[in-house]
């Protein structure tokens, strides 16, 4: 079973003459444990693709299946609780890490677990384990303002992993980091994809990072124009 | 995890400062309620202290507190003879303002019959009035010592005792003298005025050629005696015998067409509803305006705080947070701010109410009602923030 199945996904903003087609007929699949990049220039439709898979933006046409559940088929599937799907099946990593400023590193991870119904003590235990695993044990009680960019992004990764999601969606996770920290974050994502058997889709325009991915989907003018594998194969 | 508490903990300086500002505003609201209750308590203080069942006053007046009332003193004997009357006591009073240590010194002078009732409440220093003339008992708040002398009218009065605090309906502290002294102070004209009036009366009578000089002299003496008589009181208080019928006794006293018998309940209504009605409405209006201002301020604070948290709320929504988590965070912050501000306001008034020039009476019911109103305002005020928060799209968490 695929972690993500996208079939002829189209997103049109607006109606009539002013409508803009941000994404057209995108089709692909992602297996569990696979690390996939969505590459393309600004305005090409990368983030729209990510938000449609992330259950944030309602597709205009096409089908999206997450972990075997059809979440959209020409619009949202009415029987699906999107928030619950996001909580249980998806993890998000942002360009600006988006840590909650008034929560400590550990509380930032705990909040995702508690929202998903985990008891406080269990949430505390799991977040401590995650942060230790990401070498942030010594930063657990620090607020985001006291963390470096790389540390903040690792806390954000811990939060995204907290509920053991089947799919992790990352929007430019290395854009705000220097080369070394960016590489560390990508190495970490690659390791996690394998260890947790999660599908990871990363939106990026950072060509320095492409070697880390199993597959690259190139997006241009709202269409997937090329699909490359790490072995060098290209499908146009 | 309580996100509201976490946010407050992180921004505690801002939260506490905002709450202090709001607390000062609520302190004013609390004090206004206290002033209103104080007005009522002051207005009814002398009424309640005397425990009279009926106040007999000049016909056609709402006296003796709300309007001026003057009745002859000897009417007390006729009232005492009415069936059902157990005791009567006349009272004469007036507000006096003299100069003391270079400052205006204002008080409410009550003259009472030493053999009747209507005298000062419990004496806390010195003794009660024991002589018929020139002794005075003053309320503690007048800040006059036993042994001090005050000049009133033609004479000097010695302070012989200090009573518990009691004030007039105008909030002035009360001082007590004998009825005779009060009549002397209130009704005795100055020597110059007496001389002038006697000369005027003499000239007027002398001009009457229809009577003999002896008759003229007699007439002059009678007119002068009438003019200079001071046996007038402002009210006669009546206490009923056990089992007496109040309306019946009132009716019997009222039958003398120059008197009005006002029951204690009617007197309370005249004072509470009549005299202080405008003050009550004024204070009530101020309280409403201040509560509306508090509501607007809380709304603005909560709305601004929600705007500050757009990305936080968007992130929470993106990671699948239920709306109740976000609503709870905003609502709890609003309520906590209201609770803290109310506590600060209450504490402020509790520490300062004795320093107010007028009495502040804090009643549990008023405080509880205000607390409920403040909480309701907090809930309503948080709606603007909640509305904004619910409109935030999870997609706003994306991007740099």
Interface residues (C-beta under 8 A of the other chain):
Chain A: X47 X50 X51 X54 X56 X57 X83 X84 X85 X86 X87 X88 X90 X92 X94 X95 X96 X98 X100 X101 X102 X103 X107 X110 X111 X112 X114 X115 X116 X120 X123 X143 X159 X171 X172 X175 X176
Chain B: X1 X3 X6 X7 X9 X10 X11 X311 X312 X315 X316 X317 X318 X319 X320 X321 X322 X325 X393 X394 X395 X397 X398 X399 X400
